[in-house]
Amino acid sequence: MTETERLWNANYVKVWCANFMIFFSFMVVTPLLPLYLSETYQADKDTIGFVLSGYTLTALLARPIAGYLVDSFSRKVVLLTCYFLFFALFAGYLIAGTMTLFAIIRTAHGAPMGAVTVANSTSAIDVLPSSRRAEGIGYYGLSNNLATSMAPTVGLIIYDSIGDYNIIFLIALCAAGVGLAINATVYFPSKEIVPNKDPMSFDRFFLVKGWSEGLVMVCVGLSYGVLATYLAIYGKEELGMTAGTGAWFAVLCTGLILSRLIGARSLRKGKVMENVNHGILISVFGYLLFALLKNPIGYYGAAIIIGLGNGHIWPGMQTMFINLAPNNKRGTANSSQLTCWDIGMGLGVVFGGMAIHHTGYSAAFWFAFVVNLVGVLFYFIYVKRHFIKNRLR
């Protein structure tokens, strides 16, 4: 096998490691931020929610713009610029002396986070051999999963030992700096630096051809948003579990990692839709289990099932988006999938909270299941045919 056909070629490994550092630096601080705001600035729950929500909004707004930028300008220049801003704003956490300044810095930080995830994932596709692309996308997601499962534990252990938030912020800054340095050494084939000369239109920021696939991702994201957001308080108030959230996400990540490894074979053979078929059918049973069984079996059983399902869905759907787009719109294809996921997550937070407030946890989790089921039915009834008809490769 030649270097050009090798999946784990030097450039792919570098981009993979840089992505690990993005999510490690992000997740090492995220679980501690509510506690940091409460202890440092005496912020109440409403204020904490308001301060932290700005990050999500700016990340969502940045993704379509980032997709346009990586398709229109030098891929490496855009990637390194976004990564540098993501790295530099961690320094702001160390110097913020007031809650207002911290809120501004945190909100601003969402933009480069949203942009760098689009730029880095698009770069990973660029450096993969076309014959191994779908498989490589699957393995690329492992970097997210590993970082997401490791970083919160590392951050909590270090804080419990030292009791200094600035040390955690410094670790995040250093991790992002390492990722930036790694990406600076990535070589991009000159053929990928092709400016997009199409007229300015909405399709430059969102892959309109992928609207139906996007709706499925909204449904998947909404269902997950309900569970992930209200999981901790549900476990404490309804199940009497005060320390189950970390274990739930660890079990979820185990499922994600296993499914990435299991699904690699079908992706290697180009069976993209088969991966998605399995994933959405597995995942919907996880949401059903969570809604049906109000006990630790349902709680943790759903985590492993949803993890197994989502681990198949993500690389399959990302490959579908990429295969619907011409090569000069890979960034737009990537950002479109991520934007639809973000929209779903946001809707899950809102509607899940409304359902819990008015009717209770059970209604919210049944709502998550029904929305997920709607996405599954829509995929099998319409999306599969739509993709086969419109795919470019």
ROPA-169288 format. One line per 4 residues: for each residue z, x, y of C-alpha. Coordinates in steps of 0.001 Angstrom, whole numbers, padded with zeros to 6 digits. Layout:
N
Z X Y | ...
// end
This chain:
393
000000 000000 000000 | -000988 001430 003391 | 001347 001578 006399 | -000698 -001154 008083
000009 -003499 005133 | 003676 -002574 004781 | 006071 -005373 005693 | 009010 -003145 006590
006959 -000782 008740 | 008704 001334 011376 | 007912 -000949 014312 | 008991 -004116 012478
012292 -002489 011496 | 012896 -001537 015136 | 012181 -005036 016445 | 014332 -006494 013626
017265 -004259 014602 | 016793 -005034 018296 | 016967 -008750 017503 | 020178 -008167 015529
021651 -006525 018637 | 020621 -009470 020839 | 022517 -011952 018711 | 025412 -009599 017952
026062 -008973 021650 | 025723 -012688 022380 | 027955 -013919 019551 | 030663 -011257 019884
031701 -012802 023209 | 030778 -016491 022818 | 033770 -017697 020720 | 036214 -016008 023122
034800 -017338 026395 | 036717 -020669 026424 | 039943 -018749 025828 | 038991 -016168 028452
038377 -018824 031114 | 041551 -020665 030217 | 043833 -017620 030245 | 042217 -015669 033085
041374 -018476 035517 | 043534 -021336 034168 | 040417 -023453 033713 | 040777 -026873 032076
038477 -028166 029325 | 036102 -029974 031666 | 035705 -026893 033843 | 035164 -024660 030831
032447 -026980 029556 | 030767 -027034 032958 | 030868 -023247 033365 | 029469 -022547 029920
026801 -025270 029919 | 024802 -023555 032667 | 023834 -020786 030246 | 022159 -023255 027904
020218 -024910 030729 | 018776 -021698 032134 | 017887 -020455 028635 | 016002 -023685 027983
014110 -023453 031272 | 013235 -019789 030709 | 011652 -020167 027277 | 008327 -021802 028299
007954 -019333 031180 | 008641 -016433 028825 | 005979 -017730 026448 | 003456 -017706 029266
004469 -014213 030406 | 004241 -012553 026987 | 000792 -014088 026497 | -000488 -013077 029948
000869 -009570 030539 | 001695 -006400 028626 | 003865 -007474 025699 | 006029 -004357 025845
006575 -004494 029612 | 007681 -008135 029419 | 009901 -007449 026405 | 011663 -004462 027962
012095 -006217 031323 | 013704 -009252 029682 | 015845 -007078 027431 | 017024 -004937 030357
018107 -008012 032342 | 019885 -009374 029258 | 021679 -006011 028893 | 022501 -005550 032586
024104 -008958 033106 | 026779 -008169 030523 | 028067 -005678 033101 | 028633 -008647 035410
031249 -010002 032999 | 033251 -006822 033576 | 033203 -007042 037382 | 033505 -010806 037931
036765 -011291 039797 | 036634 -015054 040278 | 035686 -017984 038086 | 032912 -018928 040520
031327 -015489 040258 | 031695 -015512 036474 | 030038 -018942 036318 | 027102 -017669 038395
026671 -014568 036233 | 026993 -016514 032979 | 024476 -019142 034123 | 022031 -016464 035256
022462 -014698 031907 | 020924 -017647 030083 | 017482 -016929 031545 | 016996 -013431 030079
018606 -014567 026818 | 016066 -017377 026495 | 013239 -015051 027520 | 014133 -012050 025366
014383 -014128 022189 | 010842 -015390 022784 | 009507 -011930 023686 | 011202 -010188 020770
010136 -012707 018121 | 006565 -012624 019423 | 006664 -008824 019265 | 007809 -009017 015646
004714 -011082 014824 | 002515 -008549 016628 | 003707 -005604 014548 | 003542 -007425 011205
000427 -007094 009035 | -001375 -010437 009062 | -001195 -010651 005257 | 002631 -010454 005339
003264 -012411 008551 | 004845 -015559 007126 | 007100 -013514 004854 | 008037 -011234 007741
009000 -014189 009933 | 011382 -015292 007201 | 013056 -011902 006954 | 013165 -011620 010752
015496 -014611 010810 | 017955 -012670 008664 | 018770 -010529 011699 | 019922 -013667 013553
021917 -014885 010559 | 023659 -011590 009862 | 024579 -011055 013511 | 025773 -014643 013914
028010 -014378 010859 | 029421 -010918 011670 | 029856 -010802 015443 | 032395 -013623 015998
034704 -012146 013354 | 034379 -008657 014864 | 035124 -009977 018344 | 038148 -012004 017257
039629 -009158 015198 | 039259 -006642 018025 | 040702 -009039 020595 | 043656 -009889 018348
044326 -006153 017995 | 043820 -005078 021612 | 044175 -008241 023674 | 041669 -007106 026304
038613 -009242 027056 | 036931 -006387 028929 | 036746 -004376 025701 | 034820 -007234 024099
032481 -007447 027093 | 031968 -003668 026915 | 031096 -003890 023206 | 028501 -006569 024008
027073 -004392 026788 | 026808 -001377 024475 | 025236 -003410 021642 | 022598 -004784 024012
021997 -001264 025327 | 021366 000014 021808 | 018882 -002811 021211 | 017094 -001998 024464
016831 001673 023525 | 015436 000775 020090 | 012782 -001532 021545 | 011704 001162 024007
010379 003166 021035 | 008279 000334 019537 | 004534 000937 019475 | 002333 -002094 020140
-001309 -002145 019024 | -003523 -002068 022101 | -005427 -005106 020867 | -002373 -007277 021512
-002360 -006573 025246 | -004936 -009226 026103 | -004384 -011244 029286 | -004813 -014998 028912
-007615 -016032 031266 | -007490 -019774 030570 | -007043 -022093 033583 | -003432 -022876 034491
-002293 -025971 032611 | 000688 -027446 030775 | -000705 -025970 027550 | 000008 -022497 028929
003740 -023283 028766 | 003908 -025590 025747 | 001668 -025700 022677 | 000455 -029277 023012
-001315 -029077 019668 | 002104 -028620 018059 | 003659 -031781 019536 | 004283 -033427 016164
005806 -030289 014666 | 007904 -030102 017828 | 009258 -033604 017288 | 010424 -032586 013830
012236 -029610 015371 | 013863 -031930 017930 | 015184 -034089 015083 | 016417 -031045 013165
018053 -029605 016290 | 019665 -032904 017295 | 021272 -033378 013891 | 022570 -029832 013877
023781 -030146 017471 | 026011 -033092 016577 | 027678 -031261 013700 | 027953 -027818 015267
029406 -029114 018535 | 032036 -031506 017192 | 032810 -029751 013931 | 035999 -028016 015061
037658 -031003 016677 | 036636 -033279 013785 | 038145 -030884 011265 | 041391 -030694 013217
041813 -034375 014068 | 040387 -036038 010962 | 040873 -033516 008162 | 043904 -031611 009428
042015 -028294 009249 | 043007 -025982 012086 | 041102 -022872 010988 | 038077 -024193 009135
035365 -023742 011755 | 034845 -020025 011211 | 034706 -020514 007457 | 032193 -023380 007892
029799 -021181 009844 | 030284 -018329 007370 | 029316 -020677 004519 | 026363 -021942 006576
025157 -018386 007197 | 025478 -017630 003478 | 023122 -020525 002793 | 020735 -019346 005504
020606 -015828 004110 | 020135 -016990 000518 | 017318 -019352 001480 | 015525 -016636 003459
015596 -014404 000384 | 014596 -017203 -002000 | 011825 -018489 000270 | 010286 -015052 000799
008248 -015343 -002393 | 006529 -018589 -001398 | 005948 -017284 002137 | 004418 -014118 000675
001939 -016321 -001174 | 001117 -018244 002011 | 002873 -021446 000890 | 004194 -022246 004353
004327 -026025 004028 | 005976 -025743 000631 | 008813 -023861 002318 | 009208 -026591 004943
008916 -029333 002305 | 011834 -027902 000368 | 013855 -027157 003489 | 013846 -030569 005106
014558 -032326 001799 | 017509 -030037 001108 | 018873 -030250 004644 | 018861 -034052 004883
021134 -034248 001828 | 023564 -031925 003606 | 023878 -034346 006513 | 024262 -037241 004083
027053 -035405 002253 | 028860 -034627 005517 | 028732 -038289 006578 | 029743 -039635 003151
032625 -037372 002153 | 035429 -037039 004677 | 037153 -034185 002881 | 036832 -030395 002461
034221 -030834 -000290 | 031922 -032725 002057 | 032820 -030393 004921 | 031965 -027105 003215
029418 -028516 000775 | 027331 -029727 003696 | 027492 -026261 005263 | 025899 -024487 002305
023268 -027228 001826 | 022289 -027362 005507 | 022165 -023567 005559 | 019854 -023509 002543
017657 -026172 004137 | 017446 -024685 007625 | 016746 -021242 006193 | 013557 -022662 004661
012660 -024817 007679 | 012795 -022153 010393 | 010336 -019528 009116 | 008026 -022220 007771
007913 -024187 011016 | 007570 -021041 013113 | 004587 -019982 011016 | 003074 -023458 011410
003369 -023190 015206 | 001803 -019710 015125 | -001040 -020906 012896 | -001833 -023751 015305
-002253 -021327 018208 | -004932 -018751 019014 | -003728 -015141 018989 | -003440 -015040 022780
-000936 -017926 022717 | 001553 -016592 020194 | 004251 -016411 022855 | 003640 -020016 023864
003793 -021068 020209 | 007121 -019284 019725 | 008647 -020631 022919 | 007496 -024168 022078
009375 -024181 018793 | 012509 -022747 020392 | 012305 -025186 023315 | 012079 -028169 020959
015118 -026894 019049 | 017036 -026464 022332 | 016127 -029984 023461 | 017316 -031374 020145
020577 -029429 020349 | 021190 -030709 023871 | 020496 -034309 022881 | 022828 -033888 019914
025658 -032799 022189 | 025120 -035763 024527 | 024509 -038562 022030 | 027011 -037196 019540
029691 -037187 022237 | 028799 -040741 023276 | 028950 -041964 019676 | 032328 -040315 019082
033745 -041668 022334 | 032670 -045274 021692 | 032711 -045648 017908 | 034252 -042549 016318
033260 -039504 014285 | 031810 -041421 011351 | 029184 -043141 013513 | 028196 -039823 015108
027647 -038113 011759 | 025726 -041073 010326 | 023608 -040972 013486 | 022889 -037283 012802
021819 -038118 009252 | 019544 -040983 010342 | 017812 -038849 012991 | 017306 -036077 010436
015899 -038604 007960 | 013488 -039911 010609 | 012269 -036340 011112 | 011790 -035911 007354
009778 -039142 007050 | 007667 -038308 010087 | 006923 -034863 008637 | 005712 -036173 005287
003853 -039191 006704 | 002081 -037520 009629 | 002893 -033886 010409 | 001582 -032350 007189
-001835 -033972 007646 | -001845 -033078 011340 | -001166 -029420 010578 | -003822 -029171 007848
-006393 -030718 010194 | -005590 -028537 013224 | -004500 -025186 011811 | -006535 -022150 012855
-005555 -019937 009934
// end
